[in-house]
Amino acid sequence: MTAFMPVTLRFCDNKTAMVGSVAEAAKALGQQWPDKTAEAFQAAMRLVGLAIDGTCSQRIAFDAFKKAAREQGILVTRPKSRATEWLDAATNP
């Protein structure tokens, strides 16, 4: 089981990965990204490393990872399932 709702990434070499934990995020950060010098990527690297060490919240690190992927256009977006829409509606009145 993953720690977070998994996200799918499509890297520059056209490989894909499903990432749902900080450990998987650390592995994904080693793949081919469009710009590893980008500020968001560097922040994600730092925060994921700190989360693995236990000095940073895993949620903060995973959110930074998703932000970096979104900014670089490698986050694969999928439409929400009907069940997810119902859950969102039930939890957000």
N, C-alpha and C positions, 0 to 999 in steps of 0.2 A: 504494500500500500504506500502511496506517495504522501508526502507531508502537505502538499498544496495541490490545487486543481492543476493538472498537467497542461503545459502549453507546448505547441509544436513549433520548431524552428526549421527554416530552410536556409542552409549556409551557402556561401559563395560557390562551393564546389558541387552544389545541387544535392548534397546529402541532407537528410532530415533527421531530427532527433526530437523525442518527446521528453520533456523535462518537468519533473514534479517534486524535486527536492533540492536542497542546497548542494548536496554532493553531486547530483546530476548537473546542476548549474555550473559548478566548478569545472566539470569535465567538458561541458558545452562551451565554456569560455575559451578553452584551448583549441577549438575548431576554427575554421576559416570564416572570419567576420569581415565585413567591408572595410571597417576602420577601427583597428585596435588602439589607435591613439585618441579616439573621441573621448570627451570628458565623461559621458555617461558610461561608456565601456570601462574606463579606468575606475570609476566609482563602484561599478558592479564588481570588478575584480577585487577591489579592496574590501568591500563589505562582505562578499561571499567568503573571502579568506578569514575575515574576523568572525563570521558566523560559524565557520568550521572550527575555529579556535575556541569558540564559546563566549566571545566578548561582544558579540553583536546579535541582535534579534534575527532569527532566521526569516521572519516575515519581512523585515526591512531589507535584508539582503536579497530575497527572492523578488521583491517588488522592484528593486534597483536593477536586477538582472532583466526582468520583463521590460522595464523602461528602456534599457540599452538596446534590447532586441527590437522593440517597437520603433525606436528612433532610427535604427539602421535598416529597417524594412525587411527583417528576416523572420519576424513573428508571423506565423500563419494564423489568420483569423478564420474561425469557423462560425457559422450561424449557431445560435443557442438552440438547444433541444427544447421541445415543448415542456418537458419535465423541469428543466432549468428555469424556463419562463414562469412556470407555476410557482416554483420555489421562491424566485425573486419577488413575485407578486405577493406571496404569503408573508415574506419577511420584511417587505418594504411597503407598508400600507399607504 
